[in-house]
Amino acid sequence: MYSLIIDSATKVLYISLVENNKKILDEYYIEGNKDHAKNIVSKVDEILKNNKLTTNDLNEVVVGVGPGSYTGVRMGVTVGKMLAVFLNIPLYKISTLKLMASAYEGIVLTSIDARRGNSFGAIIDTINDKYKLEEGMYETNNLLNMDYEFNVSDSINKVNPFYALKAKEIVKEPHLLVPNYLRETEAERNIHD
């Protein structure tokens, strides 16, 4: 069984290929500059070719659904949806904040800069896979003053894909999956002003 994990919601594009929930076959951390679109499909293709596989060998796709960069989140989710629908395989989702916390054991503060002194954040007990602070948009200083053992911010630089495969949630209707933006886009806010 081959699982493909994709997250493009932060500055770092994360892609991994896992065999039988036991072995990481390949893993990419690609720092971008608002340019994940140029890498995501080619790197998925490369990771498969490196392992002498094709998309037809995939058994499931897990996508990070944000929060994070508005355009970045959409790219990973769109590629994941496309693969799941065209290959007729299950699509799963995971919070980008959980993915960021996955490499640490304990109480983890994960946050992504949301500008203007705010962060998208959560505090996660990764040992029990429970939220100590639900995902939301918070004042960054308030987040930093909370209790936690590890602080991971702004990008994915270390992931435990096995945690991701345990924490994933099935998407029953892949074409209806919407990223978790946690706030309106700037264009949407401007309409209301």
Buried (B, 14 or more C-beta within 10 A) or exposed (E): EBBBBBBBBBBBBBBBBBBEEEEBBBBBBBEBEEEBBEBBEEBBEBBBEEBEBEBEBBEBBBBBBBBBBBEBBBBBBBBBBBBBEEBEBBBBBBBBBBBBBBBBBEBBBBBBBBEEEBBBBBBBBBEEEEBBBEBBBBBBEEBBEEEBEBEBBBBBBBBBBBBBBEBBEEBEEBEEBEBBBBBEEEEEEEEEE
